[in-house]
Amino acid sequence: MPKVGEIVEGTVVKVYPSYAILLFDDGSTGLLHISELSHSYVHNFSKYVTAGNIYSVKVISVDEEKKDVKVSIKQMSQQDRHRSQEKRRIDPDEVSFNALKEKLPEWIEEANKENEK
């Protein structure tokens, strides 16, 4: 079970109107409440939190007896947020613009039709 103050990754398994349940690698779960998402007002929680996504969160409370873990994104420092985002260089051989090349003529045709109206 995560400890208070730890930064852990959790996968969102269920989203409700004002909170989400995250599953951690050790099998424990945590609750991310809408009030712990951002310092700004959040009107639509599900717009920002989606089932299946993985988030880095800070553990803000643990009730070992109830196995209740509460987590926060807004209480993470900028340094923790930055550190939790895995970065890697993209090999130029991995980059392909073929999909854009294939769709470009179609988009140009659609744009021309719109301009003719």
Protein Blocks (a to p, Z undefined) as FASTA:
>chain_A
ZZehiacddddfbdcfkbccdddfkopacdddfklmbmbdcfblmlmpcghiacddddfb
dcfknopacddfklpcfklmmmmpccddddfklpccklmmmmmmmmmmmmmmmmmZZ
